[in-house]
Amino acid sequence: MSKTDELLLKREAAGLRLSLWLKVVFFLTMLGGSFSPEATDFERLYGSLTSVALVVFLAVFLFLIRNKQRLSLVGILSAVLDGVFLTLIVIIWYLAVGGAQVSSAFLLKSTIYTFSAGLMILNCFALKPLYPAIVGVIFTLSQLGFYAYSAATDGDLNASTFNEHLLSNRVSYFLYFVVQIGVPFVFGAATLTYLTHIARATVQQAVFLEKDKAQLQRYFSPRIAEKITAADEDFLKPGGTRSRLAVMFCDIRGFTKLSETLTPEQVLDVLSRYHARMVGVIFQWNGTLDKYIGDAIMATFGTPAPTADDADNALRAALAMRAELREFNAEQHAAGLPELAHGIAINYGEAIAGNIGTRERLEYTVIGDTVNVASRMESLCKEFGADLLISESLRRELHFQPDLVSLGEIGLRGRDESILTYRVT
C-alpha cells in the first residue's frame, strides 16, 4: 500500500468514526422525539424501536472499524442503513397519521427532507464518494416507490395548483419530481458525491505534487524547485536538453585515510554535516546538486534553465564553500575531531542536462565533455596544492574579476587537448 493510500485510509477511518458518532447522537435525538406529546402511540412504539435498532447497529459498526480492513464494508452498510431509515421513517409517519384512512399521496408529503440532507452530508466525512451516493440513490428510489404505490392505489394524483399540492389529497407531478425529488435528492446526492470525489482526488494530487517537489529539492534549491513544480510537471519526464552551464566538482582531500581513524558512525556524521553545509551554499547560489560520488559533490549552475549569471554563481558558491569549510573545521577542532580539506574545480561549456531513467526512478544529471573536463581538473587540485581551480572557459563568462594565478595549459588524463587553468587565490 502506498503512502497516499495509507493517508486516505486514515482519513476515511477518522471521518467514518466521526460520522458514526454523530449519527448515534442524531438517532438518540430521534428517540427522544418519538416520545413528544404530539406523537401517537404508533409513533412512540415503532419510532423508538427503529431508533434503538439503528443505535445498536451503529455501535456494532464503531466496534468493527477498529479493524481498518472492514472500513469499506462498514461505510457501505452505514450508508445503506441511512437510506433504509429514511424510507422507514416516512412509512412510520404515514401509518401514524392514519394509514389506510388517508390518501396514499401523503407518503409523498413527508417532512423528512432535512434529515436526508443531513445524513448525506455525514456520509461525506469519510471522503468516499460511494457513501453519499448510496444514501441518495436509496432514498430517491424509495420516493419513486411511494409514488408508484400511491398512483396504483389512488389513481390520478395530479394537482392543478400549488395550494392543492400542499393541502389536498393530491400531488403535483412537477412539484414532486422537480422540487422535492430532483433538486434535493438527485441533484443534492450527485453534488455531494462529486464534491467528495474532488476532495479525495485533491488529497491524492497534493501528495503526488509534494512527492515530486521533494524529489526536486534533492537536486535544486527550494526556490528553483518551487518554480519547476509550478511551471511544468513535464520536467519530471525522462529526456534532456543541450545547454551551456557551469559544472563543479568538490572532493575531500585524504578522506579514505581519514576514515581509517574514525568509526563508521563518526564517518557518516562528519560526511553528513559537511555535505549539508556545502550543498546549502550551492543552493544559496542557485546551483543544482547533481549527485554525491562517495565523499565528492558534483553540482551544476544553469540547470534546469541557464542564466547570464551561472559562471558568477558557480565561482561565488565555491568561494562561499571555502569560507563555510573554515567554520566547519572550527567546529571539528572544538569537538576534538579531525579537520577537512577539499579541492574544487569548475568548468563551463555545453552539456546535455535532463532525466535518466523512468518516471518512478529518475536521476537528474548532466552529460558531456564539459563534465569530464571539470572532473579531471578537480584531480589537479592536489597536484598544484590548490583548493579552487577554474577553466579559461569559465573565466571568460565572469562578470567580476577574482584573484587568479594562471597555471598555463595543462594536459588532462584521457584528453588530447590541453586546458588553460587558473588557481583562485
ChimeraX attribute file (.defattr): number of C-alpha atoms within 10 A of each C-alpha:
attribute: neighborCount
match mode: 1-to-1
recipient: residues
	/A:1	5
	/A:2	6
	/A:3	9
	/A:4	15
	/A:5	11
	/A:6	11
	/A:7	14
	/A:8	17
	/A:9	18
	/A:10	14
	/A:11	17
	/A:12	22
	/A:13	23
	/A:14	14
	/A:15	18
	/A:16	27
	/A:17	22
	/A:18	17
	/A:19	21
	/A:20	23
	/A:21	15
	/A:22	14
	/A:23	21
	/A:24	20
	/A:25	13
	/A:26	16
	/A:27	21
	/A:28	17
	/A:29	12
	/A:30	16
	/A:31	19
	/A:32	13
	/A:33	16
	/A:34	23
	/A:35	16
	/A:36	11
	/A:37	8
	/A:38	10
	/A:39	16
	/A:40	15
	/A:41	12
	/A:42	15
	/A:43	23
	/A:44	21
	/A:45	14
	/A:46	17
	/A:47	25
	/A:48	20
	/A:49	14
	/A:50	21
	/A:51	22
	/A:52	17
	/A:53	13
	/A:54	20
	/A:55	21
	/A:56	13
	/A:57	17
	/A:58	22
	/A:59	14
	/A:60	12
	/A:61	21
	/A:62	18
	/A:63	12
	/A:64	15
	/A:65	19
	/A:66	12
	/A:67	10
	/A:68	14
	/A:69	11
	/A:70	13
	/A:71	21
	/A:72	19
	/A:73	13
	/A:74	21
	/A:75	25
	/A:76	18
	/A:77	17
	/A:78	24
	/A:79	23
	/A:80	21
	/A:81	18
	/A:82	26
	/A:83	24
	/A:84	15
	/A:85	20
	/A:86	21
	/A:87	21
	/A:88	16
	/A:89	18
	/A:90	21
	/A:91	16
	/A:92	19
	/A:93	22
	/A:94	22
	/A:95	18
	/A:96	17
	/A:97	15
	/A:98	12
	/A:99	15
	/A:100	9
	/A:101	8
	/A:102	13
	/A:103	17
	/A:104	24
	/A:105	22
	/A:106	24
	/A:107	21
	/A:108	20
	/A:109	19
	/A:110	13
	/A:111	10
	/A:112	13
	/A:113	16
	/A:114	9
	/A:115	13
	/A:116	22
	/A:117	18
	/A:118	12
	/A:119	22
	/A:120	24
	/A:121	19
	/A:122	20
	/A:123	31
	/A:124	24
	/A:125	22
	/A:126	27
	/A:127	25
	/A:128	23
	/A:129	22
	/A:130	19
	/A:131	28
	/A:132	33
	/A:133	25
	/A:134	23
	/A:135	29
	/A:136	28
	/A:137	17
	/A:138	21
	/A:139	24
	/A:140	21
	/A:141	15
	/A:142	18
	/A:143	22
	/A:144	15
	/A:145	15
	/A:146	20
	/A:147	22
	/A:148	12
	/A:149	15
	/A:150	21
	/A:151	15
	/A:152	12
	/A:153	13
	/A:154	13
	/A:155	10
	/A:156	11
	/A:157	20
	/A:158	16
	/A:159	18
	/A:160	12
	/A:161	12
	/A:162	12
	/A:163	11
	/A:164	14
	/A:165	20
	/A:166	15
	/A:167	10
	/A:168	13
	/A:169	17
	/A:170	23
	/A:171	26
	/A:172	18
	/A:173	16
	/A:174	13
	/A:175	16
	/A:176	18
	/A:177	15
	/A:178	15
	/A:179	12
	/A:180	18
	/A:181	21
	/A:182	16
	/A:183	14
	/A:184	18
	/A:185	25
	/A:186	18
	/A:187	14
	/A:188	19
	/A:189	27
	/A:190	18
	/A:191	14
	/A:192	21
	/A:193	25
	/A:194	16
	/A:195	15
	/A:196	24
	/A:197	16
	/A:198	14
	/A:199	16
	/A:200	19
	/A:201	13
	/A:202	12
	/A:203	15
	/A:204	16
	/A:205	13
	/A:206	13
	/A:207	15
	/A:208	13
	/A:209	15
	/A:210	13
	/A:211	12
	/A:212	16
	/A:213	21
	/A:214	16
	/A:215	16
	/A:216	22
	/A:217	18
	/A:218	16
	/A:219	23
	/A:220	27
	/A:221	21
	/A:222	17
	/A:223	12
	/A:224	20
	/A:225	21
	/A:226	15
	/A:227	11
	/A:228	20
	/A:229	18
	/A:230	11
	/A:231	10
	/A:232	9
	/A:233	12
	/A:234	10
	/A:235	16
	/A:236	23
	/A:237	15
	/A:238	16
	/A:239	15
	/A:240	18
	/A:241	13
	/A:242	13
	/A:243	16
	/A:244	19
	/A:245	29
	/A:246	30
	/A:247	31
	/A:248	30
	/A:249	27
	/A:250	26
	/A:251	23
	/A:252	19
	/A:253	17
	/A:254	12
	/A:255	17
	/A:256	10
	/A:257	9
	/A:258	14
	/A:259	14
	/A:260	10
	/A:261	11
	/A:262	14
	/A:263	10
	/A:264	11
	/A:265	9
	/A:266	13
	/A:267	15
	/A:268	14
	/A:269	12
	/A:270	20
	/A:271	17
	/A:272	12
	/A:273	11
	/A:274	19
	/A:275	16
	/A:276	12
	/A:277	16
	/A:278	21
	/A:279	23
	/A:280	18
	/A:281	20
	/A:282	26
	/A:283	21
	/A:284	16
	/A:285	21
	/A:286	23
	/A:287	28
	/A:288	28
	/A:289	25
	/A:290	23
	/A:291	17
	/A:292	14
	/A:293	11
	/A:294	10
	/A:295	16
	/A:296	19
	/A:297	19
	/A:298	23
	/A:299	27
	/A:300	31
	/A:301	30
	/A:302	23
	/A:303	27
	/A:304	21
	/A:305	14
	/A:306	13
	/A:307	13
	/A:308	12
	/A:309	17
	/A:310	26
	/A:311	27
	/A:312	20
	/A:313	22
	/A:314	28
	/A:315	27
	/A:316	16
	/A:317	24
	/A:318	27
	/A:319	19
	/A:320	17
	/A:321	21
	/A:322	19
	/A:323	11
	/A:324	17
	/A:325	19
	/A:326	15
	/A:327	13
	/A:328	18
	/A:329	17
	/A:330	14
	/A:331	14
	/A:332	15
	/A:333	12
	/A:334	9
	/A:335	9
	/A:336	9
	/A:337	14
	/A:338	14
	/A:339	15
	/A:340	17
	/A:341	14
	/A:342	20
	/A:343	23
	/A:344	29
	/A:345	31
	/A:346	31
	/A:347	29
	/A:348	28
	/A:349	19
	/A:350	17
	/A:351	21
	/A:352	19
	/A:353	24
	/A:354	21
	/A:355	20
	/A:356	17
	/A:357	12
	/A:358	12
	/A:359	11
	/A:360	7
	/A:361	10
	/A:362	15
	/A:363	17
	/A:364	24
	/A:365	21
	/A:366	26
	/A:367	14
	/A:368	13
	/A:369	14
	/A:370	21
	/A:371	26
	/A:372	16
	/A:373	22
	/A:374	24
	/A:375	22
	/A:376	17
	/A:377	27
	/A:378	25
	/A:379	18
	/A:380	20
	/A:381	20
	/A:382	13
	/A:383	8
	/A:384	11
	/A:385	10
	/A:386	18
	/A:387	24
	/A:388	24
	/A:389	28
	/A:390	25
	/A:391	22
	/A:392	17
	/A:393	18
	/A:394	22
	/A:395	21
	/A:396	10
	/A:397	16
	/A:398	17
	/A:399	11
	/A:400	7
	/A:401	8
	/A:402	13
	/A:403	8
	/A:404	14
	/A:405	12
	/A:406	14
	/A:407	13
	/A:408	12
	/A:409	14
	/A:410	13
	/A:411	15
	/A:412	17
	/A:413	13
	/A:414	9
	/A:415	12
	/A:416	8
	/A:417	11
	/A:418	12
	/A:419	19
	/A:420	15
	/A:421	26
	/A:422	22
	/A:423	19
	/A:424	18
	/A:425	12
